[in-house]
Amino acid sequence: MSVPYQTQRVAYPYFVIALLLFLLQVIVGTWLAFNYAVTIPQWLVDVFPFSTARAIHTNLLVLWILLGFMGTTYYMIPEECKRDLYSPKLAYFQLALLTGVGVTAIVGFLFGWTKGKPLLEIPFPLDYLVVVGALIFLFNVGITIIQARRWTVIQGSLFGGLVFLAVMYLFNLPYYNNLTIDWYYWWWVIHLWVEGAWELIAAALTAWILIKITSVPRETVEKWLYVELGLFLFTGITGTGHHYYWLGAPKYWLWFGGVFSALEPLPILLMVIDAGHYVRNRREEIKGKLIFTLATGMAVLHLIGAGFWGFLHTLPQINYYTHGSQVTVAHGHIAFFGAYVLLNLMFFYYAMPKLKGLSEFDERRGNLAFWWLSITMMLMTLAFSVAGVLQTYIERVMGMGYMTAQAQMRFWFAILVVLGVVLVIGVALTVVDLFTLRPAVPAERRAG
Amino acid sequence: MSWKTAKLIFYLGTLVSLLLFLGLTVDTHRQVETLTNADRLSPEVVAGKRVWHKYNCNDCHTILGFGSYYAPDMTKAYWRLGGEGIKAVVRNPEKFTTWRKMPRFPATDRELEDLVSFLKWTSEIDTNEWPPQDQKLRPVAGRAVALGLSPGATLFQEKGCFACHRLNETGGLVGPDLTRVGARLPYETIEKILTDPRSVKSDAIMPPTALSREETDALARFLAEMK
């Protein structure tokens, strides 16, 4: 079995580059944990400070997740529109442009070329090239959808999410003199990405995969997609307020942020219940056990990471003590992993075999990789959380010095270094597996 | 659930939240002027913010609780360290750090002055009393309530002694805890240390303070009373 439309093939190099960047991201992440646990000599700190490595770690994350989304969109749009992509050449050019910008930015960080704003360090004029890349992408996908003249809710959600994503990035371009306003709009990019635009994309892709693997009627899936998107946006948009408690904004954000963000787990919960419902009422056997495992894992960890760990410290009464501590780090890691890393991996495992012409593939290594990554990430989250609780108590509640707290947390960072290495091995396993997918071994031969 | 209800939830949910959010944003813009003392955003403060970005400070430190978590939050750094303390740390980070290091940046004197202006302005933002650990240092009418109101206590805070020394569980760990220093050292020795630390301890890393005679006297008297 191959892919129905030739232009779906443009997705493949997107996946390859995304996976390589993913591997690099976790290697740099482990180095960061090492910086927390061990004393780095001053000469090395002077040339390669933590700040540089952190900028690389987070930018690689954003870059590979977005390249994954873009590749995924290019794979899915022809099938959804029932026609070839408008311009494969443009898609390749866009990949080269964005990868070039990303690599230039990361090399630039090493030499201190930065905008100096966390997660959005990519400096001028590279940030404008990112916008150009995004516009090419939206143009290519948009024209394909328009020419197809076939409107589906999944398309709408996906394309809407992508436009939303691009528009929000624009708030990163001006220079804000007032630090409070600067951070106010920084969250329009970061929060409205991960709890707005990216959720729309994720919901659309998940719905599409569910239709593919369970053959549940599109009618039902799309109707519930409307409800989920409505809840995501209702809670997510005003939920941005949970970042506005302590930055010099009016006090009413404690109420709006607290109430709306407390409701944020609801749409995720609905998505999980919904997916479970489709699986139970499926019309035929599920095509691909690994995809099903990944989808389930994603739903559960999305709920745990974004939902539960987010809810834990979103109320102002708790956030007053946990804000900007390792509790935030714990939430960040499991939320990104559960919501967006597993989503990408699920799609890679769905699309890459088909792009290689495999109708069924050997899922054993992929299964191992899923459990390896998920368990390691869960343990990392627990270690970050213990460190975060220590920090919260010693520094914020007891009012002792920052470094006094860090000294008590050091042991947990040593654990995180070990877990980091384990995670790197897991990611390497995933990447190698996806690069060397093999046809499934028939059951009778395996038994013999 | 019917299609009609599903669509209604989508459009209504999105629209209500969006309008509410945009409305609050407009009002926030109005109130931020007061809450952040926007009238005090001098060219120096803005230049200092650019210094903050230039050296990527925010990818180790948090400010307003945002950024990276590798180094202390800088929102109220001016309360903790004072202007001189901030400059001293950036000039010679290796003297103020122990097992976790800060890079040496080639910041100019002009840049350091601007950075201090920026962090002073930042410390005055109304953050709903965040972060909790720095509230005890909150200055009242320019003086440190936590330390009483003596001129020596004010100098201790303003000249950045907290960067290295601790008083009542607050301050740095580089130099000795001074909570009961008056019980260990007499006024004369303290005064000598303040003028030239190496005249008392030959391997002292503490820099000589650039205080006037009156200031040295006030600070030494304050410390000598810490028994």
Interface residues (C-beta under 8 A of the other chain):
Chain A: N35 Y36 T39 I40 P41 Q42 V45 D46 P49 F50 S51 T52 R54 A55 G112 T114 K115 G116 K117 P118 E121 N177 N178 L179 T180 I181 D182 W183 Y184 W186 K223 W224 Y226 V227 L229 G230 L231 L233 F234 T235 G236 I237 T238 T240 G241 H243 Y244 Y245 W246 L247 G248 A249 P250 K251 Y252 W253 L254 F256 F260 Y320 Y321 H323 G324 S325 Q326 T328 V329 E395 R396 V397 G399 M400 G401 Y402 M403 T404 Q406 A407
Chain B: M1 W3 A6 K7 I9 F10 Y11 L12 G13 T14 V16 S17 L18 L20 F21 L24 T25 D27 T28 H29 Q31 V32 L35 T36 A38 L41 V46 K49 W52 H53 K54 Y55 N56 C57 N58 D59 C60 T62 I63 L64 G65 F66 G67 S68 Y69 Y70 A71 P72 D73 E94 T98 W99 R100 K101 M102 P103 R104 F118 T122 I125 D126 T127 N128 W130 P131 P132 Q133 K136 R166 E169 T170 G171 G172 L173
